[in-house]
Amino acid sequence: MQGLRRLLLVLLAAMAAAGIVGASGTGETAGATKKVVIAFSPGVTTNPFYVAMQYGAVTAAKKYDIDLMWQGAQQWDFNQQAVAIQGMLAKKPAAVILSPTDPNALNQLLKQAGQQGALVITTDTDINDDSFAIRKQWIGSDNVLGGRLAGEALAKAINGKGDAALMGALVGVTTNEDRYTGFKEALAKYPDIKIVTTQYSNDDQATAAAQMQSVLLAHPNLAGAFGVDTPTAHGCAVAIKNAGKAGKIVLVGFDSQPLEGQDLKDGVTTMLVTQGPYQMGYLAVENAYKYVTGEVKQLTPKITTEMYVITAQNVNDPETAKWVYQTELPK
């Protein structure tokens, strides 16, 4: 009997050393730690801007061995985004990262995330909460600066005089509103430039094309236009090209999706102000991980990522290629 007991003790010790039996008796590997779970909800899942952001987020998740949940909607809709976030909250993530599709509508849901103990970080767009009472960090572009860059480029291209159109997309979304502000600020310095119309495409390419067509008819002497995002800028390019006015009207676009790049190469678009969505996604996941694991005790409230200007002169440069958004995740 003594020999049998001794044998059993030796076997149990060996199994514990191999991690087969945990010290708690739960069957889990001794010393094993659970992966950090991070929820990420983009503005639109299929938009190349957010595909590039997802690439950055996935890259960071692989580096830090994070369980990353990526869920959103195929269209810009805060109700659908709320459903996605609610579903992820049920899994008790350590952090919630999102590009809000509305500056106010999701705040109550984000408060719920905070009450669950989740860190909240916003990327690109933001919520109306300057006190950082809900989210602890925002990562994105200086969109007022981006609007100014677009306005200055347009003003110089039309020699400081003429009629211009502000072709907007969405009302109330922080990134769009900031671009409108920057564009108007830039053109305010040029008394001989007049913004003759402001349109809102609701982020729809076909709507933007129809609006641009109407603007061209109403203002035959239009000198330039600013398309505030990809669907709007490309829609404007389609209308300008169809009207036979490619190269005759200065079109400045925002972002650098493949369609916009082709418009630039075709001579329809004059310049693109582009952002770094990969950097946004990577930093958001990395910073969330470091905060929830205690590696850092405090987050910088706002991080501004880089911007880049693409023109006909640099569109084929190797550096420019890094700023063109992906349409699918690299394999």
C-alpha positions in Angstrom: 0.0 0.0 0.0 2.9 2.4 0.9 4.5 1.7 -2.5 1.2 2.4 -4.3 0.7 5.7 -2.5 4.3 6.7 -3.2 3.7 5.9 -6.9 0.5 8.0 -7.1 2.2 10.9 -5.5 5.0 10.7 -8.0 2.5 10.6 -10.9 0.5 13.5 -9.6 3.7 15.6 -9.2 4.7 14.8 -12.7 1.3 15.7 -14.1 1.3 19.0 -12.2 4.8 19.8 -13.6 3.5 19.1 -17.1 0.5 21.4 -16.6 -2.0 18.6 -16.8 -3.4 19.3 -13.4 -3.7 22.9 -12.1 -2.9 23.8 -8.6 -6.6 24.9 -8.2 -7.9 21.6 -9.4 -9.9 23.3 -12.2 -8.1 21.5 -15.0 -6.6 24.8 -16.3 -2.9 25.1 -17.0 -1.0 26.3 -14.0 0.0 29.9 -14.3 -2.0 30.3 -17.6 -3.4 33.8 -18.2 -6.5 34.6 -20.2 -6.1 36.7 -23.4 -7.1 40.4 -23.2 -10.4 40.8 -25.1 -10.8 44.1 -27.1 -13.9 45.1 -29.0 -13.5 47.3 -32.0 -16.4 48.8 -34.0 -15.6 50.8 -37.1 -17.8 53.4 -38.8 -18.4 51.1 -41.9 -16.9 47.7 -42.2 -16.6 47.6 -46.0 -15.1 51.1 -46.5 -11.3 50.9 -47.5 -10.5 53.5 -44.9 -11.8 51.2 -42.2 -10.3 48.1 -43.8 -6.9 49.9 -43.5 -7.8 50.7 -39.9 -8.7 47.0 -39.3 -5.3 46.0 -40.8 -3.6 48.1 -38.2 -5.7 46.8 -35.4 -5.2 43.1 -36.4 -1.4 43.7 -36.6 -1.3 45.1 -33.1 -3.6 42.3 -31.8 -1.2 39.6 -33.2 1.8 41.3 -31.7 0.3 41.4 -28.2 -1.7 38.1 -28.5 -5.1 39.9 -28.1 -8.5 38.5 -28.7 -9.9 41.2 -31.1 -13.6 41.4 -31.9 -14.3 43.5 -35.0 -17.9 44.2 -35.6 -19.9 47.0 -37.3 -22.3 47.7 -40.1 -22.0 47.9 -43.9 -23.5 51.4 -43.9 -23.1 54.5 -41.7 -25.9 54.0 -39.2 -25.6 54.5 -35.5 -28.5 52.1 -34.7 -26.7 49.3 -36.4 -23.4 50.2 -34.8 -25.2 50.2 -31.4 -26.4 46.7 -32.0 -22.9 45.6 -32.8 -21.4 47.2 -29.7 -24.2 45.8 -27.5 -23.4 42.3 -28.7 -19.7 42.7 -28.0 -20.4 44.2 -24.5 -22.1 41.0 -23.6 -18.7 39.3 -23.9 -17.3 41.6 -21.2 -14.3 43.1 -23.2 -11.5 44.8 -21.3 -11.7 47.7 -23.8 -14.1 49.1 -26.4 -12.7 51.0 -29.4 -15.0 52.6 -31.9 -15.3 55.2 -34.7 -18.7 56.7 -33.6 -21.3 57.2 -36.3 -23.0 59.8 -34.2 -21.4 62.2 -31.7 -24.2 61.8 -29.1 -26.4 58.7 -29.9 -23.9 56.1 -28.6 -22.9 57.9 -25.3 -25.3 56.0 -23.1 -24.0 52.7 -24.4 -20.4 53.8 -23.8 -21.3 54.7 -20.3 -22.6 51.2 -19.9 -19.2 49.9 -21.2 -17.4 52.0 -18.5 -19.7 50.7 -15.8 -18.7 47.2 -16.8 -15.1 48.3 -16.3 -14.2 48.6 -20.0 -11.8 51.2 -21.3 -13.3 53.3 -24.1 -11.2 54.7 -27.0 -12.5 56.5 -30.0 -10.7 56.6 -33.4 -11.2 59.0 -36.4 -14.6 60.3 -35.4 -15.5 61.3 -31.8 -18.3 61.8 -29.3 -19.3 65.1 -27.8 -17.6 64.7 -24.4 -14.6 67.0 -24.0 -14.4 66.0 -20.3 -13.2 62.5 -21.3 -15.7 61.3 -18.7 -16.7 58.4 -21.0 -13.8 57.7 -23.3 -10.2 58.0 -22.1 -8.5 58.6 -25.5 -9.2 59.8 -29.0 -6.9 58.9 -31.9 -7.3 60.5 -35.3 -6.5 63.2 -37.8 -6.6 66.9 -37.3 -9.5 67.3 -39.7 -9.7 71.1 -39.4 -6.1 71.1 -40.6 -7.1 68.7 -43.4 -9.9 71.1 -44.5 -7.5 74.0 -44.4 -5.0 72.1 -46.6 -7.8 71.4 -49.1 -8.9 75.0 -49.1 -5.4 76.4 -49.5 -4.7 74.0 -52.4 -7.9 74.9 -54.2 -7.3 78.6 -53.7 -3.8 78.5 -55.1 -4.9 76.3 -58.0 -7.6 78.8 -59.1 -5.2 81.8 -58.5 -7.1 83.2 -55.6 -10.4 84.0 -57.4 -13.5 82.4 -58.6 -16.6 80.4 -57.5 -16.1 77.3 -55.4 -18.4 74.5 -54.2 -18.3 72.8 -50.8 -19.4 69.3 -51.5 -20.1 67.9 -48.1 -21.2 64.4 -47.0 -22.7 64.2 -43.5 -24.1 66.7 -41.0 -23.1 66.5 -37.4 -20.3 63.9 -37.8 -17.2 65.4 -36.1 -14.7 64.6 -38.9 -16.9 66.1 -41.6 -17.8 69.2 -39.6 -14.1 69.8 -38.9 -13.2 69.6 -42.5 -16.0 72.1 -43.4 -14.7 74.5 -40.8 -11.1 74.2 -42.0 -12.0 74.7 -45.7 -14.1 77.8 -44.9 -11.3 79.2 -42.8 -8.8 78.8 -45.6 -11.0 80.4 -48.2 -12.0 83.3 -45.9 -8.5 84.6 -46.5 -9.3 85.0 -50.2 -11.9 87.8 -50.8 -12.1 87.0 -54.5 -13.2 83.4 -53.9 -16.9 82.8 -53.2 -18.4 79.5 -51.9 -21.5 79.5 -54.1 -23.1 76.3 -52.8 -22.8 73.7 -50.0 -24.2 70.3 -50.7 -24.5 67.2 -48.5 -24.4 63.8 -50.2 -25.1 61.7 -47.1 -21.9 59.8 -47.9 -23.5 58.4 -51.1 -21.6 58.4 -54.4 -24.6 58.5 -56.7 -26.1 61.4 -54.7 -22.8 63.3 -54.9 -22.6 62.8 -58.7 -26.2 64.1 -59.2 -25.5 67.1 -56.9 -22.3 68.0 -58.7 -24.1 67.7 -62.1 -26.7 70.2 -60.8 -24.0 72.5 -59.5 -22.3 72.6 -62.8 -25.5 73.5 -64.5 -26.3 76.2 -62.0 -22.8 77.6 -61.9 -21.2 77.3 -65.4 -18.2 79.4 -64.3 -17.4 77.2 -61.3 -13.6 77.2 -60.7 -13.2 74.5 -58.0 -14.8 72.1 -55.6 -13.9 70.2 -52.4 -15.2 66.7 -52.0 -15.1 66.0 -48.2 -14.8 62.2 -48.4 -14.4 59.4 -50.8 -18.0 58.8 -52.0 -18.5 62.5 -52.4 -15.2 63.2 -54.1 -15.4 60.3 -56.5 -19.1 61.2 -57.2 -18.0 64.7 -58.1 -15.2 63.4 -60.3 -17.7 61.2 -62.2 -20.0 64.2 -62.8 -17.1 66.5 -63.9 -15.8 63.9 -66.3 -19.2 63.2 -67.8 -19.7 67.0 -68.3 -16.4 67.1 -70.3 -14.8 69.4 -67.7 -12.0 67.2 -66.5 -8.9 69.4 -66.0 -11.0 72.6 -66.3 -12.4 72.5 -62.7 -10.1 72.1 -59.7 -11.3 69.2 -57.6 -9.8 68.5 -54.2 -10.7 65.3 -52.5 -10.2 63.8 -49.1 -8.9 60.3 -48.3 -7.1 58.0 -50.8 -9.2 55.1 -51.7 -8.3 53.4 -55.0 -11.1 55.1 -56.9 -9.8 58.5 -55.9 -6.3 57.6 -56.9 -7.5 56.7 -60.3 -9.4 60.0 -60.6 -6.1 61.7 -59.8 -4.2 59.7 -62.4 -6.9 60.5 -65.0 -6.5 64.2 -64.4 -10.0 64.7 -63.0 -9.0 65.2 -59.4 -6.2 67.8 -58.6 -5.2 66.7 -55.1 -6.1 64.3 -52.3 -5.6 65.0 -48.6 -5.2 61.6 -47.0 -5.0 60.2 -43.5 -3.3 57.3 -41.6 -6.1 54.8 -40.7 -3.6 51.9 -40.3 -1.8 54.0 -37.6 -5.1 54.8 -35.9 -6.1 51.2 -35.6 -2.7 50.0 -34.5 -2.2 52.7 -31.8 -5.8 52.2 -30.5 -5.3 48.5 -29.9 -1.7 48.9 -28.6 -2.7 51.6 -26.2 -5.8 49.8 -24.9 -3.7 46.7 -24.2 -1.0 48.6 -22.4 -3.5 50.4 -20.3 -5.7 47.5 -19.3 -2.6 45.3 -18.4 -1.2 48.1 -16.3 1.9 48.7 -18.4 0.8 52.4 -18.6 -1.2 54.1 -15.9 -2.5 57.0 -17.9 -3.4 57.6 -21.5 -2.8 60.8 -23.5 -6.3 62.2 -24.0 -5.8 63.1 -27.7 -3.3 61.7 -30.3 -3.2 63.3 -33.7 -2.0 61.0 -36.5 -0.1 62.1 -39.6 -1.6 63.3 -42.9 -0.2 63.3 -46.4 -1.0 65.2 -49.6 -1.2 63.3 -52.9 -0.8 65.2 -56.2 -0.2 64.3 -59.8 3.5 64.9 -59.2 3.9 62.3 -56.4 1.0 59.9 -57.1 3.3 57.2 -58.4 6.0 57.6 -55.7 6.8 54.6 -53.4 6.0 56.7 -50.4 2.6 57.6 -51.7 1.7 53.9 -52.1 1.9 53.6 -48.3 -1.0 56.1 -47.9 -3.4 54.4 -50.3 -6.1 52.6 -48.3 -6.7 48.8 -48.7 -9.8 47.2 -50.1 -9.1 43.9 -48.3 -6.8 42.7 -45.5 -3.4 41.5 -46.7 -3.0 37.8 -46.6 
